[in-house]
Amino acid sequence: MDENPNPLEFEDVPLVGIHAVKASRVMDTYSDAENTRGLANLSGISNTQNEGPSLNQPSKLPPKLIRIQRDYSRGDGITRYVDDIPYSLRGKVSIDDFRATIRQLNVLFEEAQSLSSTWLDNVLEILTIYLWTAFVKTRAQKAMDKVYAYIAEQNKKVYHPAGLHISDPATCAFLYLEIEVL
C-alpha cells in the first residue's frame, strides 16, 4: 500500500449518483474561474478595475427602525400602541407631537375595530356571499383609510421634517408601529 507523501492530496474516488453531479459542477466552476480571471471572482473580489463588485464600494446599510410596541393592557384585542416616546426619538420629535400622533392612531384603530360597527357589515357580507364588499367599502375599510390618511399627514407635517417616516402598520400585521430614520 503506497502512502501519499503529501497529506493534502487525495486519491480519486469514484462518486456515484447525485454526489458525482454536484462534484462535477463544483469542479467546472473552479476550472472556469481559474482559466478566466482566477479564484478571486468566486468570492466577489474583482482582479480588474472595472469588473464585478469591489471591496472599496460602499454598501447600502439597512435603515434604522424604531418600533413602537402594542399596548395589551386592556386585553380586548383592539390595536393600540404605547404612547411613551422611545429614547432614540427624543430630541427629534417633541413628546407632545409623538403622544398626539399615537393617541389619535389608537382612537382611529378603536373606531375601525369596534364591534358595534362591524356586525352589520358581517351580516351583509354573509347574505350577499361576500359580493357586497366588491361594490361598497365596509366601515372597517373606511376607518383604515382614515388611518392611512392620518399617517400620511403626520409624516408630511411632523416626521419627514425631522428625518423620520412612519411606515404602514399593516406590513407587520399591526404588531408594532415602525418609525424609520431617514
N, C-alpha and C positions, 0 to 999 in steps of 0.2 A: 504494500500500500504506500503510494507516494504521498508524502506530506507536502502541502503547499508552503513554499518558503515565505510568501507574502500573506500575512493573515487577512488582509483586506480583499484579496482576490478569492472568488468562489468558483466552484465547478459549475458548469452549465447543467442545470437540472431541467428536464423537460416538464413544461407546465401543461396542464390539461384543462379543458373547458373554459370557463369564464376568466380564470386566472391568466390563461395564455392570451386572451383578447386584451385584458387590462394591461398586462406586461408589454405587449406589442405596441399598444397605443402610447404608453409612457416612453418606451424606447424610441418610437417615431418622433415624439415631441422633443426628446433630448437630442436626437441626431439632427433634426431640422434646425434646432436652435444653435447647435454647435457649428453647423455648416453655414449659417447665415450671419447672425450677429452675436453669437456666444450665449452662454447660460445667463448672462445678466438680464436679458429681456424676460426671462421666465419670472423673475421677481419684481418686474415693473421698473427696473432701472435701465435707462437707455444709455447705450455706448456712444451714440452720436448726439449732436447738439439739437436737432430738430425732430427727433423721433421719440414717440412714446412719452409717458409721464416722467417727470423729473423730480428729484428729491428737493430741488430748490423752489418748486412751485408751491405757493401757499394753499393749503387745503381749506375748504369751506367748513367752518365749525358749525355744529348744530346750534340753533338758537337757545338762549336761556329761557326756561319756562318756570313760572311761579304758579303753584297750584293752590287754589282756594278750596278747602275741603268742604264736603257736605255737612250740614248740621242735622244730626239724627236725634237731637234732644227731645223732640216731641213724639217721635216714634210713630207718626201717622203715614209715613211713606211719601209725603209730599216733598218735592225737590226744594231744598233750602240750602243756602251756603252760609258759612260762618262769616260774620261781618267784622272780625278782628283783622286789622291790617297786618300783613306779614312784615317782618323786619326788613326784608330786601326791597319793599316798596316805599318805606319811609323816606321822605325827602324827595321822592319823585312825584308822588300824588299826595294831596292833602288828605288827612284822615277823614275829614267831613265828606269830601267828594267820594272817597272809596266806600265809606259806610252808606252814603246815599245811593250809590250805584248798586251795592249788594242788597240793600233793603228793598229797593224798587224791583230788582230782579226776583227777589223772594216773593213779593206781592204778585208779580206777573205769573210766576210759576204756580202759586196757590190758586190764582184765577184759572189757569189752564188745566189744573188737575183736580178742581173741586168736583165732588160727586153730584152736587145739585144741578150742574150744567151739563153733565155728560150722560145722564140716564136717558134723556130724550133723544140724544144723538144715537145712543146704542139701540134703542127701540126702533128708530127709523132705519138704521143700518140693517137690522135683522129682518124687518118687514120688507125691505126692498132688496134683499140679498146683496147688501153692501154696494149696490149701484148708486145709492143716494150720494155717497161721498165723491163720486166721479163728477157730479154736477154742482154740488153745494159744499162749501167748506164747513167743517164742524166747528163748534165753539172752541175746542181744544186747538185746532189748526189756526183759527183766528187769533187766539191768545198767544200761540207760539210765534206767529207773525209779529205780534206786538213785542215779544221778547227780542226777536232778531232786529227789529227796527230800533229798539231801545239800546241794544248793544252797539249797533252801527252809529247811533247818535252819540253815545258816550265815548266811543273810540275817536270819533271826529272832534268832539269838544274837549275832552279831558285827557284821554290816554295817548293818542297819537302825538300831541304836542309834548308830552312827557317822555316820548320814546318807547311807549308800551302799546300793546294790542291785546284786547280781549278776544279769545278765539270762540268759535261756535261750540257751545257746551254739548251739542248733540254728537259731536265727533268722538267724545269719550263717554257716551251713554249717560251724561249728566252726573257722573260720579264725582267730578270736581270741575272747577272753573279754571281754565288755563289763561294766564296772562303772560304774553310773550314779550321779552325785552328785545326791542329792535336795535 
